[in-house]
Amino acid sequence: MSKKAIIYTSYHHNNTVNLLKDAVNELEYDWYNLLRDKDVKIPINDYETIIFASGIYYSRMHKIMVRFLLENKDELEEKKVLAVITAGKNPSGYAKRVKTHFRNLGILNIHVFSCLAFDTYGPLKLIGGVNKGRPNKGDVSKLTSFLEEHI
Ligand SMILES: Cc1cc2nc3c(=O)[nH]c(=O)nc-3n(C[C@H](O)[C@H](O)[C@H](O)COP(=O)(O)O)c2cc1C
């Protein structure tokens, strides 16, 4: 079977990684947490399919993810590459930006899934956050369908 990896940055509420864990069979993927496994050399060439997953922080994917993509873009051109992002607002707007980001790196065959998610950043904490309960079961089944379509 072709090998698949999920490379992720997710720390605010683990919204992004938990969404993926609920949507896939965990055992079918090798998981890499870029925020934790800083010194791990990811054998990108071993994988046919890679899902990059990140929360949106200050309007972009995590800067460690951005750096990883820049450093590894040449190896990604020929692969099946997908992105999954979660955000506190306007997920489809961020999906467009993320798609452009990948395309500007030369990763043209990119599909992006975006989802609204719980957010307590900054002043939002004072009101108990927004989008409580998201991602929810509906989001999980949309992601499952998205992955079935594109992998
Ligand atoms: C430091 C920080 C900055 C954020 N900036 C944005 C932003 O610019 N736009 C937005 O929609 N959400 C923003 N959020 C909310 C996150 O995108 C949202 O909670 C996301 O689901 C976090 O993913 P995670 O739990 O996987 O880390 C921000 C959250 C944090 C902690």
The ligand as an ORCA input file, in Angstrom:
! r2SCAN-3c Opt
* xyz 0 1
  C      -1.901     33.083     18.219
  C      -3.211     32.850     17.491
  C      -3.519     33.606     16.364
  C      -4.729     33.363     15.667
  N      -4.993     34.099     14.535
  C      -6.130     33.850     13.844
  C      -6.405     34.562     12.649
  O      -5.626     35.402     12.188
  N      -7.572     34.299     12.005
  C      -8.456     33.360     12.463
  O      -9.505     33.151     11.838
  N      -8.214     32.639     13.584
  C      -7.072     32.857     14.276
  N      -6.800     32.125     15.411
  C      -7.737     31.047     15.811
  C      -7.246     29.683     15.300
  O      -7.070     29.712     13.901
  C      -8.225     28.555     15.590
  O      -8.547     28.484     16.966
  C      -7.611     27.225     15.119
  O      -8.605     26.238     15.112
  C      -6.453     26.782     16.007
  O      -6.036     25.521     15.609
  P      -5.366     24.492     16.633
  O      -6.298     24.325     17.818
  O      -5.199     23.259     15.831
  O      -4.053     25.112     17.030
  C      -5.637     32.366     16.129
  C      -5.299     31.618     17.284
  C      -4.108     31.858     17.961
  C      -3.765     31.043     19.193
*
